[in-house]
């Protein structure tokens, strides 16, 4: 059975939920698609990026390859693009 690829909006919403959970942020914290994650209000570090990547792998059922470009973690939008591209590139059953 082939699962459909979620919409970009759905991916972004789920990534925001992951960020809130992994960084222990409340629902009232505003996270826009273009909010800077590194060096911005959230000031992510490499361990936060690794945690987010692992959570996204679990949430979206994919395995990230070696050497994910750090630019992927710049914003929710860049993370959404990465997940969408990764899911689109996976071979179908």
N, C-alpha and C positions, 0 to 999 in steps of 0.2 A: 504494500500500500504506500503510495507516494503522498507525502505531506506537502501542502502548498506553502509557498514562501510567504511569510507575513508581510503586510504593507510596511512601508518606511515609517509611517506614523505609529503603527503598532510597535515596531522595533524601538523607536525613540521613546515611547511611553514606558516600555519594559526596561529599557536602559536607565531611564530616570528612576524607576523603582529599585533597580539594582544599586544605583549610586546611593540612593537614600538608605537602603538597607546596609550596604557594605561600609558606608561612611558614618552610619548611625545619625542620619539627618532626619528631621521631622518632616511631616507632610507640608508644613507651612513654608519650607525653604523653596524659593523660586529657582528652578533649573530650566533655563531656556536652551533651545537647540544650539545657540552660539555662545553659551556661557563657557568661558575659559576654565578648564579643569586644572591645568598645571599653571602655577604662578598667579592664578586668579583667586577668587574668594575661597575656593575649596583647597587650593594648594596641594594637589595630589603629589605623591612621591612614587618611586619605582615599586615599592611594596603595595601601595594602593592600586597601581596599574595592574600588577600581577593578580591581585585579588579580584579586580573588576573583570579581567580577562577570563579567569577561572569561572566566575559567576556567569559571564556571558556564554561561555562554552556549555555550561550546564543548562542555562535557560533556553538557549537556541539549538542545543544538540549538535554542536560541531566541535571539531578539534582544530585549534589554531596551529599553524606551522611554526617553525623556528624563526626567530628574528622578526617579530612583528614590529613594524616601523613605529617609533614613539609618537609620530605625528597623528597616528590613529587615535590617541588618547587626548587630543587637544580639546575637543568639544563633544557634546552629545551628537551633533550632526556628523562629525567625522567617525565616531564610534558606530553610528547607524549605517553609514556608508560601508564601513568595514564589514559589519555583520551581513548586510544585504549582499555585498559582493561575494563574501565567503559562502553564504547559503546558495547563491546563484551558481557558483562555480562547482559545488559538490555534485558528483555524478548521481543521477537518479537511479532508483532500483528497477 
